Every structure is written in structure tokens, then in C-alpha cells.
Amino acid sequence: MNKEEIEQVDVIIIGAGLTGLTLAYHLRRLGRKVQILESSQHVGGAIQTFHQEGFTFESGPNTGVVGSVEVAELLEQQSDLRLIADPSAKKRLILKGGRFYPLPSGPKSGLQTPLISLGDKFRVLLEPFRKPGTDPDETLAHLVERRLGKSYLDYAVDPFIGGIYAGDPRRLVTRFALPKLYALEQTYGSFIRGAIAKRRAPKAPKSELITREVFATHGGLSTLTDRLAELIGRKRIHLGVSACSLTPHPEGHWEARYIQADESHCLRGRHIVTTCTAPQLQSLLPFLSEADLAPILSLRYAPVVQVSWGKRELSLPHFHAFGGLVPSLEDKQLLGILNPSACFPDRAPEGGTLLSIFLGGMRSPELIEASDEEIRQIVSDRLRRLLGIDYEPDLIRIFRHRHAIPQYEASSEARLTQISTLEALHPGLHLAGAIRDGIGMSDRVRQATLLAHELDGQLPTYDK
Ligand SMILES: Cc1cc2nc3c(=O)[nH]c(=O)nc-3n(C[C@H](O)[C@H](O)[C@H](O)COP(=O)(O)OP(=O)(O)OC[C@H]3O[C@@H](n4cnc5c(N)ncnc54)[C@H](O)[C@@H]3O)c2cc1C
């Protein structure tokens, strides 16, 4: 059965992940009419919380960082949900020679750590006097090795990048992947001089809100995305949408055609915003040629397998930390083991442990194809060898993310230029989401909040 109903809204948003929901939430607060179209049957996108056997666990992100004013304000607006991690979350461990060591947190522990070579401990003293780089496309690995030394790359930056990007610092370009680090060297000539100067510099408005604390939400991160969905209004979110295609109309608006519950629908909007991954853009934007999209489609994604592992009545005092990150020199399959139950009170039954184990990434992309049995074997082998855990778990769930984390590599310049070109050529089209502006939840909230205000400024005031 086909039924054509043409509704007109201010903004059509593709995707009910954190970006789309935050955008719609702010637009609704600004009095705008929005409609979200979501292909899956649930809101939250990569954020999905599960409850089983008394454990609360995530299939995607476990935690975020209060790294932008926008995420701090969103958490403040939903303060009953906000959950800031236990101070033990400050402790991060790095694997070396089959043992986890704390990442140094100050000069004394920096001098004592076995993670960094003696030569590099002295070499770092000369860091303020090294010339800044001149290659704007310098990789993170090259920059770190040049300024700090190889052991900093191998035992600090590589595992950190494995944990955040599931990526390879030898491929990520600093300017795009860690723009603040790039700016530190370019502006102040050195990381150390830059860090000191920034501490003394006058603070930007509201910068005190950027605490860099680790956050989650009570009951798991889905409580935040579910709350946003309630505030937007469930009828403003169409789930289970398929065959969605967006086209510009000669009269200046946009049309979204899609199928929902076996019926075809058409929606009109002044603006459309996509929040999906690069490969998903192709079918959404049929008016663009392959050549138009090629620079965006060249974005590579790290595939990630995440395993939630829980055991009642198990405490791991030697692993009471945010988690342990794993250098690629030490293990080609394991990216890291997080310990959400050490950070948050409600993730495991009293006295129990919930671990979140990340495998694959760019160092072992083929693991995404591994069977459940193979994944279980890798997990039990690593837990036995690294944490001395030799028990059958009470909970084990395996989640596979084929396009988990976009890799901001050398192709980024061409991709970002093409996004700007396409947006300029097609007024009202906005290509958002993690294809630009950062990969973390804090970045997603910031992008969506700023875009909401930008779109509100472009929409006629009489529409409110
Ligand atoms: C395994 C994993 C671990 C992570 N860990 C962390 C972490 O520790 N900290 C952190 O800050 N961030 C982490 N992230 C990143 C964080 O999850 C993302 O930045 C954020 O959730 C992305 O939100 P989004 O809305 O941009 O995209 P998504 O959540 O991907 O949402 C996009 C939505 O668009 C929908 N969609 C796609 N195509 C269409 C279409 N054609 N029509 C309709 N709908 C469509 C999808 O179904 C999806 O719901 C992690 C991500 C993953 C996958």
C-alpha cells in the first residue's frame, strides 16, 4: 500500500544517534519543527545500553570526556542523569612485557616509569628547544617521535590512539586527528611551552566547564539518548525507515522520500542534515555523482569488536582503574580492557566486575570476521595471561562494529574541502556526524549544538 503525505518541517535529520538527537533537541528548544528519520528500530545509534544478569553494559561507547562546553551544558541540563566517574578512572594502565603499569601522571612518576626509555626521559627536557614541524600532513607517529622519542610513541601515544581511534598513529594526521596538539606545536613551538602558556593565558568564556572528567549516565548511556528522544517527542522521530533518498526541489526546499511500515512517504524540509557514516551517504544523496562523493567515501573506518564480560563476586584490586591500554608492539589483536565497574557504581552487581574488552581496530581489521568462538578464545586467553582471571564469566556478550571509528588520515583535507563545496553548491544540505569535527561523544554534542544555532539563525523568524 502506498500513501503519500507531504509534511513540511524546518529541518529533516537523518539518524537518531547522539548527533541527530542533540541537534533535534536544541532545534526544538529554539522552537523549530524537526523530523528525524532513522533506519534502525531504536534511537541512540552507536550508543546502546543492555541490562542482563544484574550487569549494565554498553555495545558501543562506555564513557565520554567533558571536553567541550556544549557537552558540559547538556549534562547540566540533564543533571539527574549525569554520572562522573570515580577518581580511580584517572588511573590508566599501559601494557609492557605482559604487565600493566600506570601511565605517569607527573614529573616524579614520569621519571620512575618503566614505560619510557632512559634516553627519552632526558630527551624530553630538550623538547621546548626543538623546532616546530613544517609538514601540515605530518602523522601523529612522526610528530611524537620527532619531539619526544620512540618510547613515547610506542608506550604512550600508540596505546592511547588504539583506545580512542582504534587507529594507527602512523596513518593518522595530527592536524585532523588531534588538532589541539597540532595547534600547541604550531602556536607555541613546543608542547611543554604551549602547555605552560595556555595555563597562564586568559581563559575563554565558560572554559571552566571543560573539566575533562570522565562521564557516563546513570543506568548506562542510553538513558541520555532516550531522554533526548522524549524531550524531542517520539512522534518527531520515525524509526525503521528504509530506502531514504534526499533531493533538492527546484522551489528551494528539500524532499526526503522513504518507506516506513511498507508505506512510502515524502517529507519536505528547508534544511536537511545527515549524521550517518560516509558509506551510508551514497544511497541517501542520489543527485550526487560517484565523483562528487569519492573524496568523502575515501574515509576509512576502524572495525571494532567489543566484548562485555561480567563476573559476580570478583574484585580486581590490581586492576582498579579506568582500564588498561595495549600498545600494538605488545599485542596485535587486543586494543584495551576497560573496567567500567571500577568507575561507576551501577555497572555490576555488588562485589562483581564488568569489563569491556576492545579487539581489532586498524591493527587487526580482519577480527571483525572472527566467529564468536574465536573471539571468546582470544578474550579468555588475554584475561588469563594479563589479569590472572581463569573463571567462566556470568555474562559475555560480543558486539561487532564494522564502521566503528572514522580515521582522520591524509585524505581528510580533500574530504573536508569536498564537504564544504557540496554544501555551498546545494544550500540547505549539511553533512554532519563524525565524518568531520571529531569522533568522540563530546565532539558530536558540540557539532550538533553549534549547527542547531547556525540553522536557527538561517531560518525565518516568522516560522517559530
Ligand atoms: C565501539 C565504539 C566505541 C566507542 N567508544 C567511545 C568512547 O569511549 N568515548 C566517546 O566519546 N566516543 C566513543 N565512540 C564514538 C561515539 O559512540 C560516537 O561519536 C557517537 O555515538 C556517534 O554518534 P552519531 O550520532 O554521530 O552517529 P551514530 O551513532 O552512528 O548515529 C547515526 C545514525 O544514523 C542512522 N542512519 C544511517 N544511515 C541512515 C539512513 N540512510 N537513513 C536513516 N538513518 C540512517 C544509523 O542507524 C544511526 O542510528 C565509540 C564508538 C564505537 C562504535
Ligand as a Chemical Component Dictionary entry (heavy atoms), coordinates in Angstrom:
data_LIG
# 
_chem_comp.id                   LIG 
_chem_comp.type                 NON-POLYMER 
_chem_comp.pdbx_formal_charge   0 
_chem_comp.three_letter_code    LIG 
# 
loop_
_chem_comp_atom.comp_id 
_chem_comp_atom.atom_id 
_chem_comp_atom.alt_atom_id 
_chem_comp_atom.type_symbol 
_chem_comp_atom.charge 
_chem_comp_atom.model_Cartn_x 
_chem_comp_atom.model_Cartn_y 
_chem_comp_atom.model_Cartn_z 
_chem_comp_atom.pdbx_ordinal 
LIG C1  C1  C 0 32.630 0.599  19.657 1  
LIG C2  C2  C 0 32.635 2.088  19.843 2  
LIG C3  C3  C 0 33.241 2.617  20.977 3  
LIG C4  C4  C 0 33.258 4.000  21.171 4  
LIG N1  N1  N 0 33.825 4.498  22.305 5  
LIG C5  C5  C 0 33.741 5.816  22.580 6  
LIG C6  C6  C 0 34.187 6.346  23.820 7  
LIG O1  O1  O 0 34.689 5.615  24.676 8  
LIG N2  N2  N 0 34.047 7.677  24.041 9  
LIG C7  C7  C 0 33.481 8.508  23.126 10 
LIG O2  O2  O 0 33.375 9.709  23.381 11 
LIG N3  N3  N 0 33.045 8.042  21.935 12 
LIG C8  C8  C 0 33.158 6.720  21.644 13 
LIG N4  N4  N 0 32.680 6.224  20.466 14 
LIG C9  C9  C 0 32.180 7.172  19.477 15 
LIG C10 C10 C 0 30.741 7.606  19.775 16 
LIG O3  O3  O 0 29.976 6.465  20.005 17 
LIG C11 C11 C 0 30.231 8.347  18.558 18 
LIG O4  O4  O 0 30.983 9.524  18.367 19 
LIG C12 C12 C 0 28.780 8.779  18.636 20 
LIG O5  O5  O 0 27.972 7.884  19.356 21 
LIG C13 C13 C 0 28.320 8.914  17.200 22 
LIG O6  O6  O 0 27.041 9.477  17.169 23 
LIG P1  P1  P 0 26.420 9.906  15.773 24 
LIG O7  O7  O 0 25.029 10.298 16.026 25 
LIG O8  O8  O 0 27.299 10.882 15.082 26 
LIG O9  O9  O 0 26.467 8.589  14.850 27 
LIG P2  P2  P 0 25.685 7.223  15.061 28 
LIG O10 O10 O 0 25.558 6.896  16.471 29 
LIG O11 O11 O 0 26.349 6.248  14.139 30 
LIG O12 O12 O 0 24.223 7.542  14.506 31 
LIG C14 C14 C 0 23.934 7.628  13.140 32 
LIG C15 C15 C 0 22.540 7.070  12.953 33 
LIG O13 O13 O 0 22.176 7.224  11.577 34 
LIG C16 C16 C 0 21.387 6.120  11.199 35 
LIG N5  N5  N 0 21.397 6.003  9.746  36 
LIG C17 C17 C 0 22.438 5.706  8.943  37 
LIG N6  N6  N 0 22.067 5.699  7.643  38 
LIG C18 C18 C 0 20.758 6.024  7.617  39 
LIG C19 C19 C 0 19.803 6.181  6.560  40 
LIG N7  N7  N 0 20.129 6.003  5.292  41 
LIG N8  N8  N 0 18.544 6.518  6.900  42 
LIG C20 C20 C 0 18.194 6.709  8.204  43 
LIG N9  N9  N 0 19.064 6.551  9.249  44 
LIG C21 C21 C 0 20.319 6.225  8.948  45 
LIG C22 C22 C 0 22.065 4.949  11.914 46 
LIG O14 O14 O 0 21.197 3.829  12.050 47 
LIG C23 C23 C 0 22.422 5.575  13.254 48 
LIG O15 O15 O 0 21.421 5.364  14.228 49 
LIG C24 C24 C 0 32.660 4.858  20.215 50 
LIG C25 C25 C 0 32.050 4.322  19.077 51 
LIG C26 C26 C 0 32.029 2.948  18.901 52 
LIG C27 C27 C 0 31.343 2.388  17.675 53 
# 
loop_
_chem_comp_bond.comp_id 
_chem_comp_bond.atom_id_1 
_chem_comp_bond.atom_id_2 
_chem_comp_bond.value_order 
_chem_comp_bond.pdbx_ordinal 
LIG C1  C2  SING 1  
LIG C2  C3  SING 2  
LIG C2  C26 DOUB 3  
LIG C3  C4  DOUB 4  
LIG C4  N1  SING 5  
LIG C4  C24 SING 6  
LIG N1  C5  DOUB 7  
LIG C5  C6  SING 8  
LIG C5  C8  SING 9  
LIG C6  O1  DOUB 10 
LIG C6  N2  SING 11 
LIG N2  C7  SING 12 
LIG C7  O2  DOUB 13 
LIG C7  N3  SING 14 
LIG N3  C8  DOUB 15 
LIG C8  N4  SING 16 
LIG N4  C9  SING 17 
LIG N4  C24 SING 18 
LIG C9  C10 SING 19 
LIG C10 O3  SING 20 
LIG C10 C11 SING 21 
LIG C11 O4  SING 22 
LIG C11 C12 SING 23 
LIG C12 O5  SING 24 
LIG C12 C13 SING 25 
LIG C13 O6  SING 26 
LIG O6  P1  SING 27 
LIG P1  O7  DOUB 28 
LIG P1  O8  SING 29 
LIG P1  O9  SING 30 
LIG O9  P2  SING 31 
LIG P2  O10 DOUB 32 
LIG P2  O11 SING 33 
LIG P2  O12 SING 34 
LIG O12 C14 SING 35 
LIG C14 C15 SING 36 
LIG C15 O13 SING 37 
LIG C15 C23 SING 38 
LIG O13 C16 SING 39 
LIG C16 N5  SING 40 
LIG C16 C22 SING 41 
LIG N5  C17 SING 42 
LIG N5  C21 SING 43 
LIG C17 N6  DOUB 44 
LIG N6  C18 SING 45 
LIG C18 C19 SING 46 
LIG C18 C21 DOUB 47 
LIG C19 N7  SING 48 
LIG C19 N8  DOUB 49 
LIG N8  C20 SING 50 
LIG C20 N9  DOUB 51 
LIG N9  C21 SING 52 
LIG C22 O14 SING 53 
LIG C22 C23 SING 54 
LIG C23 O15 SING 55 
LIG C24 C25 DOUB 56 
LIG C25 C26 SING 57 
LIG C26 C27 SING 58 
# 
